[in-house]
Amino acid sequence: MTRKSIYKISLLLSALIILISIILLTSCKCRACEDKEQGTVPLEVLTKADSFITASTGKEFFKNYITADFARTKYTPPYYEMAYKFFMPEKPYVNATIKFTVDSLGNVMKNRDVVGIPRCINFPEECDFNIDEQTAKKIAGNMGLKEGIREWEVGFLWDFKLQRYVWRILSTLTELGSEENYKATGQEMVIDPNTAEVISLNDWRIN
């Protein structure tokens, strides 16, 4: 093997070592960023967060339908933005996300939004969820929600004002323009998913 060949091999090995080092460093850095973003929640913090939910839902309800969602949980020192998946397999339309913020000791930050925790202990009637999407749409039609010019938008979601879950159905009556010049009008009906009561019927407008 000539000196020139040995020199070329040395250069290739050096380049390979540098490339591997860059890949390893980048990989570790990305994992570190991901860990910081998602946050590995300490057990004591997670336990307190779980207890905060069960204080409203009860332990059995929590065990059956609520699980920690670590992919959506974020750590922004010194706070953990906790996320939980709320899903009822026998009622698949009940599929939502619970969110709230705790500090590094697991204390809930009451000055920040607490979203999606059903109050099953104090208000068990709010946790039946017997009205499915098709029934909600039928109720909306019977109670006067206008058909509109497109298919209704239907969502099972958390109502911040009422602090409980509702069916929200939107009908679009008029549309004009697009993007920045978009204008539309319609109606919104809010229905109780437990009792089938129509909570409100409102007009909406986008100018």
CORWOKA-V108519 format. One record per helix or strand of 3 or more residues. SS is the DSSP state (H for helix, E for strand). FROM is the first residue (numbers start at 1). TO is the last residue. Records with the same first field share a line. If there is no record, write none. Layout:
SS->FROM-TO + FROM-TO
This chain:
H->3-38 + 43-57 + 59-65 + 89-91 + 124-127 + 133-142 + 179-181
E->66-68 + 74-76 + 79-87 + 95-102 + 153-159 + 164-176 + 183-191 + 198-206
